[in-house]
Amino acid sequence: MSVPNEHHQGLPVAGYQPQNAEKVALVNANKVLEERCIRAAESVRDTPGMDGRMAALAITNLQQAFMWLNRAVFEPGRVALPEAGARLRAEFEPPYPVQQQVHAGSADPRLPAGRPHP
């Protein structure tokens, strides 16, 4: 059993950070749920008289949905590119100042005003 404040080393992949035990447990529970859903879809796919192509699409979309769900929990970050020097940053900066705005009713400063909360 994990200790609540215990941190697990992040994946040895750029952008992944250490995670606490609660997040690891949540993603592990999601993986079990994903496997149950995929097995149910495989059962439909493998049943005569059922549309195997549609079931295969369901499996693919279940995998994608759980991937996004788990990324929402682990929040992997973007990685710095070695060639992203000052010259490249200047090329992509907008010619006007950009201000962060908070979506009405949201505590998330990453959401600009007027954008619907997901």
C-alpha positions in Angstrom: 0.0 0.0 0.0 1.3 3.5 -0.8 1.8 6.2 1.6 -0.4 9.3 0.7 2.6 11.7 0.5 4.9 9.3 -1.2 6.2 10.4 -4.6 7.0 8.1 -7.5 9.8 8.9 -9.9 8.5 10.2 -13.2 8.8 8.2 -16.3 12.2 8.4 -17.9 10.6 10.3 -20.7 11.0 14.1 -21.3 8.1 16.1 -19.9 7.0 13.6 -17.2 7.5 14.6 -13.6 7.4 12.7 -10.3 3.8 11.8 -9.2 2.2 11.4 -5.8 0.7 8.1 -4.7 -2.9 9.4 -5.1 -2.3 10.2 -8.8 -0.5 6.9 -9.4 -3.4 5.0 -7.8 -6.0 6.9 -9.9 -4.2 6.1 -13.1 -3.8 2.4 -12.1 -7.6 2.3 -11.4 -8.2 3.9 -14.8 -6.0 1.2 -16.5 -8.2 -1.5 -14.9 -11.4 0.2 -16.0 -9.9 0.6 -19.5 -9.1 -3.1 -19.7 -12.7 -4.0 -18.6 -14.2 -1.7 -21.3 -11.8 -3.0 -24.0 -12.6 -6.6 -23.2 -16.4 -5.9 -23.4 -15.8 -4.3 -26.9 -13.6 -7.3 -27.9 -16.5 -9.6 -26.9 -18.8 -7.7 -29.3 -16.2 -7.6 -32.0 -15.7 -11.4 -31.8 -19.4 -12.3 -31.8 -20.8 -13.5 -35.1 -23.5 -11.1 -36.5 -22.0 -8.0 -34.9 -20.2 -5.3 -36.8 -16.5 -6.0 -36.0 -15.3 -2.8 -37.7 -17.5 -0.7 -35.4 -16.3 -2.6 -32.4 -12.7 -2.1 -33.5 -13.3 1.6 -33.8 -14.8 1.6 -30.3 -11.7 -0.1 -28.9 -9.4 2.5 -30.6 -11.5 5.3 -29.2 -11.6 3.8 -25.7 -7.8 3.6 -25.8 -7.6 7.2 -26.9 -10.1 8.3 -24.2 -8.2 6.7 -21.4 -4.9 8.0 -22.7 -6.3 11.6 -22.5 -7.8 10.9 -19.1 -4.5 9.7 -17.7 -2.6 12.6 -19.3 -5.1 14.9 -17.5 -4.0 13.3 -14.2 -0.2 13.1 -14.8 -0.1 16.5 -16.7 3.1 15.8 -18.7 4.8 19.1 -19.7 6.2 20.3 -23.0 9.9 19.8 -23.6 12.5 22.4 -24.5 14.1 22.0 -27.9 17.8 22.5 -28.1 17.5 24.7 -31.2 15.0 27.0 -29.6 17.4 29.8 -28.9 16.6 33.5 -28.7 16.4 33.9 -32.5 13.6 31.3 -32.8 11.7 32.6 -29.8 11.7 36.1 -31.3 10.2 34.7 -34.6 7.2 33.2 -32.9 6.4 36.0 -30.3 3.3 38.0 -31.2 3.9 41.6 -32.2 1.6 42.8 -29.3 1.6 42.1 -25.6 -0.4 39.0 -24.5 -2.2 39.1 -21.2 -3.6 36.1 -19.4 -7.3 36.5 -18.6 -9.3 34.3 -16.3 -12.5 32.7 -17.6 -15.5 34.0 -15.6 -16.2 31.7 -12.7 -13.0 29.7 -13.2 -10.0 29.6 -10.9 -7.9 28.3 -13.8 -5.7 31.2 -15.2 -4.9 29.1 -18.2 -8.4 29.7 -19.6 -8.8 32.9 -21.6 -11.9 35.0 -21.2 -14.8 33.8 -23.4 -13.5 30.3 -23.8 -16.0 27.7 -22.5 -14.7 25.7 -19.6 -14.1 22.0 -20.7 
